[in-house]
Amino acid sequence: MTPPGVILYGPPPTGKSTITRELEKFGQFQLFRRLKAGAGRRDEYRMASSADLAECRERGDIIWENRRYGAVYVVDRPELMRMLRDGVVPVVHLGQPEAVDALVAEPLSWLVVALTCPEPVAAERIVARATGDAEDRLAAWRQTPALPTPDLALDTSTCSASAAAQVIISAVMPAFTNA
């Protein structure tokens, strides 16, 4: 049985990266590094050119694509399949309900985790990141709709990243024991 994937859904900065680092300590989990074309942060992404993305589109390899902060972000099928062949649990960061729908439609069992935090906490975390686009990120926080039916919902202002990771691992573990 293929181990499930984990979708961490939420606006910036609800803790997707911090929780993923905790999950990776377990060994079975690995961040799905989306393709990215454009400026801004490079860590956590596989950088690509616009031409690379056009080729990916032409082959039908894109599961989800969105634009934000002047860049294009892509969840691509070949990388997802590579991770599954390698026997790891992909952890995908998303912030659009339609993206969750697109991934859930793929032939893989997903654990969907909605992450939230109050706006003052989000604002404090955004400023601490010092990415230079705090207003854009806070606007994204405000524009990200709540996910109607996640498998788990965690408020990261009241739950540490390690505690959140343990909850996620506990939810995923039956898949490992039934494999």
C-alpha positions in Angstrom: 0.0 0.0 0.0 1.3 3.5 -0.9 1.8 5.7 2.2 -0.6 8.6 2.2 0.4 12.2 1.4 -0.1 15.1 3.8 -1.6 18.4 2.7 -0.8 21.3 5.0 -3.4 23.9 4.1 -3.4 27.4 5.4 -2.4 31.0 4.8 1.0 32.4 5.5 2.4 32.0 8.2 0.4 29.3 9.9 3.3 27.0 10.4 3.4 24.8 7.3 7.2 24.9 7.0 7.9 24.6 10.8 5.5 21.6 11.1 7.1 20.0 8.0 10.6 20.3 9.5 9.2 18.5 12.6 7.6 15.8 10.4 10.8 15.3 8.5 12.6 14.4 11.8 10.4 11.2 11.8 12.1 10.1 8.6 9.2 9.0 6.5 7.9 12.5 5.6 9.4 14.9 3.1 8.5 18.3 1.9 7.1 18.4 -1.7 9.2 21.2 -3.2 6.9 22.9 -5.7 8.3 24.2 -8.9 8.6 28.0 -8.8 9.3 30.5 -11.6 9.9 34.1 -10.4 11.5 36.1 -7.7 11.4 35.8 -3.9 12.3 32.9 -1.6 14.1 30.0 -3.1 14.3 27.6 -0.3 11.6 25.0 -0.2 11.2 25.2 -4.0 12.6 23.7 -7.2 13.4 26.8 -9.3 12.3 26.7 -12.9 12.0 29.0 -15.9 8.8 30.1 -17.6 9.8 27.8 -20.5 10.2 24.8 -18.1 6.7 25.5 -16.8 5.3 25.8 -20.4 6.8 22.4 -21.2 5.3 20.9 -18.1 1.9 22.3 -19.0 2.2 20.9 -22.5 3.0 17.4 -21.2 0.0 17.6 -18.9 2.2 17.2 -15.8 0.7 20.0 -13.8 -1.8 19.1 -11.0 -2.1 22.6 -9.6 -0.7 26.0 -10.5 -1.1 29.4 -8.9 0.4 32.9 -9.0 1.2 35.0 -6.0 3.9 37.5 -5.0 5.0 37.9 -8.6 5.8 34.2 -9.0 4.2 31.0 -10.4 4.0 28.0 -8.2 3.3 24.5 -9.5 2.5 21.1 -8.0 3.7 18.6 -10.7 2.9 15.0 -11.1 6.4 13.7 -12.0 7.9 14.9 -8.7 4.9 13.6 -6.7 5.3 10.1 -8.4 9.0 10.1 -7.7 8.4 10.7 -4.0 5.9 7.9 -3.9 8.3 5.5 -5.7 10.9 6.5 -3.1 8.5 5.4 -0.4 8.2 8.8 1.4 5.1 10.6 2.5 5.0 13.9 0.5 4.0 16.9 2.5 2.4 19.5 0.2 1.9 23.1 1.3 -1.3 24.7 -0.1 -3.4 27.8 0.4 -6.3 27.5 -2.0 -9.3 25.1 -1.5 -9.2 24.4 -5.3 -5.6 23.2 -4.9 -6.7 20.8 -2.2 -9.5 19.5 -4.5 -7.0 19.0 -7.4 -4.6 17.0 -5.2 -7.4 14.9 -3.6 -8.5 13.9 -7.1 -5.1 12.3 -7.7 -4.8 8.5 -7.0 -3.3 8.9 -3.5 -4.7 8.8 0.0 -4.3 12.3 1.5 -4.5 13.5 5.0 -5.7 17.1 4.8 -4.7 19.3 7.7 -6.0 22.9 8.0 -3.7 25.2 9.9 -4.9 28.5 11.4 -3.8 31.2 13.8 -5.3 34.5 14.8 -4.5 37.6 12.7 -2.3 39.3 15.3 -0.2 36.1 15.5 0.0 36.0 11.7 1.1 39.6 11.5 3.8 39.1 14.1 5.2 36.0 12.3 5.1 37.8 8.9 7.1 40.8 10.3 9.6 38.4 11.9 10.2 36.7 8.5 11.4 40.0 7.1 10.7 39.1 3.5 10.0 42.6 2.5 6.4 41.9 1.5 4.6 41.9 4.8 1.5 43.7 3.5 1.1 41.2 0.6 1.5 38.3 2.9 -1.0 39.7 5.4 -3.4 40.3 2.5 -3.0 36.7 1.5 -3.7 35.6 5.1 -6.9 37.6 5.0 -7.9 36.2 1.6 -7.3 32.6 2.3 -10.7 30.9 3.0 -11.2 28.4 5.7 -11.2 24.8 4.4 -14.7 23.4 4.9 -13.9 19.7 5.6 -10.3 19.0 6.6 -9.4 15.7 8.2 -7.6 17.7 11.0 -7.7 21.3 12.0 -5.0 22.8 14.2 -4.6 26.3 15.6 -0.8 26.8 15.6 -1.0 29.6 18.1 -2.1 27.1 20.7 -0.2 24.0 19.5 3.5 23.7 19.1 5.0 22.5 15.8 6.2 19.3 17.5 2.8 18.6 19.0 1.1 19.3 15.6 3.6 16.9 14.0 2.8 14.2 16.5 -1.0 14.6 15.8 -0.3 14.2 12.1 2.0 11.2 12.5 -0.6 9.5 14.7 -3.2 10.1 12.0 -0.9 8.7 9.3 0.5 5.7 11.2 -2.3 3.3 10.4 -1.3 3.5 6.8 2.2 2.2 7.7 0.9 -0.6 9.8 -1.5 -1.8 7.1 1.1 -1.7 4.3 
